Amino acid sequence: MGGSTMSEITEKDREVIAGLMERARAAQKQFEEQFTDQETLREIVRHIGWMGVKYAETIAEMAARESRMGKYESKVAKMNSKMRGTMRDLLNAKTVGVVEEWPEKGLTRMVKPVGVVGAIIPCTNPEATPFIKAMDAIICRDAIIFSPHPRTAGTNKFCCDLMRKVLKKFGAPEDLVLSIDEPTMGASAELMARCDLVVATGGGGLVKAAYSSGTPAYGVGAGNAVVIVDETAELADACDKIYASKVFDNATSCSSDNSIVVQDAVYGEVLERLQAKHGYLCTPEDQEKLRQMMFLPTGHYNGKMGFAGASPERIAELAGITDMPQGTEFFIVQENPASPDEIGSFAYPFGGEKLCVVLNVFRYGQFDEAVEIVNACHRFSGLGHSCGIHTKREDRVMELAARTYTSRVMVNQATSLANSGSFTNGMPFTLSLGCGTWGGNSASENITYKQFLNNTWVARPCAEDKPSDEELFGAAMQCEL
């Protein structure tokens, strides 16, 4: 849905979106005027979040069946984790009226709704995304209109209907939550052009369309988590977490470990441990079959082949692999280019985002090489998103953070289960991860309720704070050019 242009917008698309926008604007105005109590808003989103937990199994089954991606069990776990985590982050959120004051500076910060949010829902994650986006919008007194992928429109409607019932229970306008029930590329483009804020989760084409819509937008760049394993790492724990990150929901997450970069001294043991966790170390012949089928001549992932979110059995069928061991949960491929500059070529394409249970393994000698490999992978795919490291050395953590162009560095964690929020780290819960200007995004943080608010600053006179020129410019005042 990401590549739409204005020429693809039909008259029907315009009529549908005009009708939804009229309803959403009326609902939002009423809600903003009548629901000004913070705790009432919090109680509404509590109920919305609980519906996500209560109906997690039903929603997960629908999402897996409609999308034909991922795993039912992972989607249930995702619903349970994300609903609870998002609610944790909203427990003390201030989203009405005055939220901060600095008396010594005479400053007061007040927050207000942005209006109507247009949320683009990806096929890879149609179950939790609507709930999180709606919780963030409602607590900020915004309305929200969802544009789902056509394949998962049924899941989206079921989620929206649950949320609308919650709104009705509280006497709030049900039209605060609306969806495009028959989504098209044109309708998605028209929504992005007409709403007040776009939150787009999806591929590069979609993000570009969001930023080209003329509407303020938070887009999410491509993911490509690259994770270093050095010789000091607790290998059993590291391999457990790499496995968990790789196989969760059949790697539909943009945060799934796509490549690991392993130090020479522990390379063999890491491969052995990953094979013991039902990873199939591909033969050169099977790796070549995957390469030929998964990638375009440019080296970029061929998203039309059906590998995304597919089971190992389906991947083997698509690639023509006949000797995959029974019980395989993921594939292991090895790339060892002569130079990091070769990463991303058709000869070495596995260093990019794959959205499937294929794990690429690089090896390195000196730590400087590992950082160069991470940067080379990201130059090709996923710049600004995430990387990680398994190590006992804090200096290497900080070197990786300083020398890479990533918004998130996960330390001794399962990347796809940690960088979008976890109960065991401080990252805010979300399913939209900004990648900064590196990834063509306007934010380099996790997108949460804070992005669903406008700020009004009140400035009163305060004691003068004007340093002398000597304090401001120091020795520069003696400079003559």
N, C-alpha and C positions, 0 to 999 in steps of 0.2 A: 504493500500500500504506500510505500515511501516515495515512489517516483512520479506521482501524479503532477500534472500541470494544469494551469487554469483552463486550457483548451479542452480538457477532459471533463470539465464540470458541466453536467447537463442541466436543463431547466428543472427536471425532477429533483436533482441534487440540491439546487438552490431552494426549491420549495420546502423540501424536507428540513434543511438546516434552518431556514427562516422560521419555520414553525417551532422547531426545538428551541431556537434562541429566544423567541418571544416568550415561550413558557418559562424558560430558565431565568430570564431577566426579571420577569414578574415575581417568580418564586424567590429569587435572591434578594430583591428589594424588600419584600415582605419579611423575609427571614432576618435581614440586617436590622430592620427597624424594630421588630417585635422580640427577637431573641438576643438580648444583650447581657444575660447572666452567664458568666463563665462556667459555673458548675452545671447549669442546664445543658450547655453545649457539650461539656465533657460527658455527661450522662448519655446524651444521644450517641456520641461516637463509641462509648462503652457498649451500647446495645448493638451498634453496627459491627464492631469487632467481634462481639460474642456470636453474632449470627455466622460470621466466618468460621469460628471454631465449631459451633454447633452443627453446621452443615458441611464441614470440611470434607467428609467422605463422599457425600453426594456431589459436591462441586469438583472434587478431584477426579471422580469417575467420569463426569461429563467432560472435563477439560482433557483428560487423557484420550477419551474416545473421540471427541471432536477434532482435536489438534493432531492426533496420531503421532504425538511426540511425548517423550518423557515417560515417567513411571508413576502409577497411581500412588504407591506407598510414599514416594518422595513428595508428591503434591500434597498429600495429607499432612506430612511432617512440615512442609513449607507453610501451609495455612495455619497450623497450630503455632509455629514459631513466629511468623510475621505478624499475626494478629496480636499475640501477647506482647511482642517487642514494640510494635507501633503504639499500643496502648500504654506501655511503660513510659515511652518517650512523651506521650501526651498528658501524663498524669499531672505534671506541673507546668504545662504550657500556658502561656498568657497570650491570648489572641483577641482580647476585647479591650478597647479603651487604652488607658495609660499603662504601659508595661515597664518603663524605666524612667528614673529621674536622677539628675546630677545637680543638686542644689548649688554647689560651688561654681558650676559653670552656667547656671541658669537654664539648663536644658531639660526638656521633657520629651519622651518618645511615646507616641500614640500609634496604635496599629488599626488598620481598616481592611476590609475584604478587597481582593483584586477584582471580583465580579464573577464572570462565568469562565470556568476553566474548560478547555478542550483537552481531553486525555486520550492519547492514542495507545491502544492496548495491544501488545504483541501476541502473536500466536504461540510463542514459546512459553508465555507465562500469563495465561488468561484467568487463572484462578485467584491469586492473591493480589495482583496489581489493582483491580477495580476497588477492592476493599481498602487498601492502603491509601490510594488516591482520594477516595471518598471521605475517609476519616480525616485526612489532612485538610480537605476542602471544607467539610462541614464545620469542623471546630473553628475554622477561620471565617465562617458565615459566607462562604462562596457557594455558588451552584457549580455543578460539573456535568459535562456531557461526554460520554464515552464513545469512541470510534473503535470498535473491535476489528480484528481480522475477520474476514468473511467466514472462514472455517470455524471460528469459535464464537459466532454470534449468539448461539443458544446458551452457552455457558455465561456469557456476559449478561444476557437478559435475565437469567435465573438470579445472578448476583444482584443486579439492579432491582429486581422485584423484591428481594429480601430487604434491601436497604430502604426502598420506598415504604414498605410496611412499617419499618422502624420509625421513619419520619412521621407517618400518619399516626402512630401510637402517641407521639409527643405533640401532636397538633401542629407540626411543622409542614410547610409546603412539600408535597411529594415530588414536585417537579425540580427540587434541588438536585435530584439524581435522574438523569435522562440518558438514553443511549440511541445510537443509530441502529435500528433493528435489522435493516437490510443494507449493510455497509458496502460502499463502493469507494474507489480511489477518488472519484470526484467529490463525493460527500465528505470524505476526510479532508480534502483540500479546502472545501468551502467552510467546513467547521473551523479549520485553522485560521482562515482569513477573517472570520466573523467574531470569534470569541475574544476574550480579554487577555488570556494567557494560555499558551500551549505547553503541555508537558508531554513530550514525545519519547516513548520507549520503543526502540526498534533498530533497524539497520541504518546504514549510512545514508541511503537515499531518502528515508523518512526524515532523518534529522535535518538533512539539507532542505527538504521541503518545508519543515517546520520553521527553520530560520529564514526561509525565503517567502514566508506567508505574509509578511508585513505586520505580524502580531508578535509581541514579546514572547519569547519561547525559552524553555529549558529542554535542551536535547540531550540525548545520552549517546556518546560515541561507542564505537565498536570495542568489545572487550578482547583481551588476549592475555590472560594471566600467565606470566612466566615466573617460575619459582626455582630458586637456587637451593641446592643441598650441598653444604660444605662438609669437610671431614670431621668437624666437631659436633655435627648434629646427632641427636638421639635417633638413630636410623629407624628403629621399630616404630617410634611415634611419628616420625616424618612420613614414612611410607603409609602408615594407617591414615594420615590426614590427606596425603596426595590421592590415595584411593577413594576416600570419602568424598573429596571435592570433585574427582573425575567422574564418578558413577552416579552422583546425586542427580536425579531426574534425567538420567541419560545425557547429562552434560548440556541441557538446554540453556543453562545459565551462562551469561556473558562473562561470569567470574570463574567458571570452571578452569582448573589447571589445564592449559593447552600444551605447555612445554615445561619440562624440568631440566635444569642445568646442574649436572652432578660432577663433583670433584673426582679426579682420577682414582684416588686412593680408595674411594667407597663406591665407585661406579658399579663394579660387579655385584657387590652385596645389595645395592639398591635394586638392581634388575632382578636378582633372585627373590628379594622380598616382595616386589611387585608381582612377579609371576606366581608366588605363593598366595597372593590375594586375587587369584583368578584373572591375571593379566596375561594375554597371549602375546609373547614376544615374536613378532612376525618374522617369517623367513624373508630373505631378500626378494624372493618371487612374490610373496603376498604383500610385502610393503610396496612393491612396484605396481601391483594391481590396485591397491588403494590410491597411490599417487595418480595413476592414469585416470581413475574414475572420479576422484574427489576434487581435482583441481583443473582450472582452465589453463590454457597455454601461457597466460600471464603469471601463473603461480597462485592466483587468488582462488579461494574456495568456490566450488560450484554449488551454489545453494539450491539449484533446481533438480539435483539428482536424488534428493530425498534422504540424505544422510543425517540431517539435523534432528537430534532427539531420538534417533532410531535405536532399536535394540541391537546388540551385537550380532544376533542371528540375521537381522535384516541387512545390516552393513555387510556381513559376509556374503549374503545373497546378491546384493547390488554390485559388489566388487568381484564376484566370481571366486571367492575363497572357499575351498572345499575341505580343507584339513584343519579348520579351527577346532581346538579342543573343546569337548563338552564342558559346559559350566563357565565358559569364558564370559567375563563381565566387561572387559575393555581390551583394546588393542594397544600394544607398545611398539612404536617405531623408533628407529635411531637415525639421527642425522649428524654427520660430522664433516661439515664443509671445511675447505682449506682456509677460508676467511669468513668472518661474520657478514661481510658484504654480499656473500652468495645467498644468505638466508632470504627467502621470499621469491627466489627464482623457481622456474618449473622443475629444476633439478633438486632444489631443497625447499619445498613449499610448506612443510609441516609446521614451520615456526609461526604460522598465523592462526587466527581464530578459526575453530572448526565446528563448534557447537555439536559435537558428537563424541562418543566414547573412544576416541583415538588419542593416546598420550604420546607426545614426541619427547625424546630424550637426547639432550646434548651432553657432551663431557668437556671438562676444562681442567687445566693445570693450575695456573695462578688465578687469584680472585679477580684481578683486573680483567682477565679474559671472560669470566662469568658475567661481569657487568656489561662488557661490550656485546656479549650475546643477547642479553636482555634488551639492550638498546637497539640492536639490529632487528630483533623480532618486532619491537614496537615501532620502529621506523617503517616496517612493512605493514603492520596491522596492530591496532589497539593502542596507539600512542595516547598517553594520558590516563589510562584506565587503572590498571593494577599490576603489581608484581608481588613477590614474596620471597622469604628466605627461611630455611631451617638451619639454625646455627646456635652456638653458645657464645659467640663473639659479638658484643655490642658495637665494637668499632666497625664491623662489617655491615651491620644493620644500618648504621648511620652513613657509611660510605655508599651503600646501595641507594638509600634515600636521597643523598646529595647528588649523585651522579646520574640518576635515571629521571625520565620525564613522565612521572606517574603521580596520580593523585592519591594513591593508596599503596602502602607497603605493609603486607601482612607478615608478622613474625611468628614462626612456629605455630601456624594455624592452617586449617583447611580453607583455602581462599574463598571458594564459593559459598561457604557457610559462615564466613566471618566479615568480609569487607562491606556487605550490605546491612550490617548490624548483627550483633551477637550479644548474648547475655554474659559472655566472658571477655568482651572488650568494650571499649567506649564508643564504637562507631554507631551513629544513629541508624535505626532500622529504616529501610527503604527498598524499593526495587528499581530506583532510577539513580544511576551513579554518574554524576557529572565528571567530565574528563578534561576540563579546562581548555584554554586556547590550544594546547597541544593536540587535543582531539576534536577541535572545532566547536567546542561548547562554551557557553557563557558562565558556567560554574565548575569549580574543581572540588566539589564536596558532594556528600550524599544529599539528594533532593528530599526535603521534608516539608512539614507544615510551614516552616519559616519562609519558604519561597512562595507561599500562597497568600502572603500578606503585603499590603502597602504600608509605608511608614509616613507619619506626619510628625515633623520636628517643631516643637515650640521653643523659641529662644528668647529669654528675658535678659535684661542687663545684669551683669555681674561685675565683680571687682576686676579692674584692668589687669590683663595678663600680657604685657608687652615687654619682652626682654630687651636689653640694650643692644646696640649694634655690636659691641665687643662680645657679648654673650652669643649673639647670633652668628657672627662671621669670624671672630677670632683673628688668627694670623692672616686670613685672606685679605684683611683690610690693608695690609702692608704690601700686597702684591702689586707690582707694576708690569704691565704688558706692553 
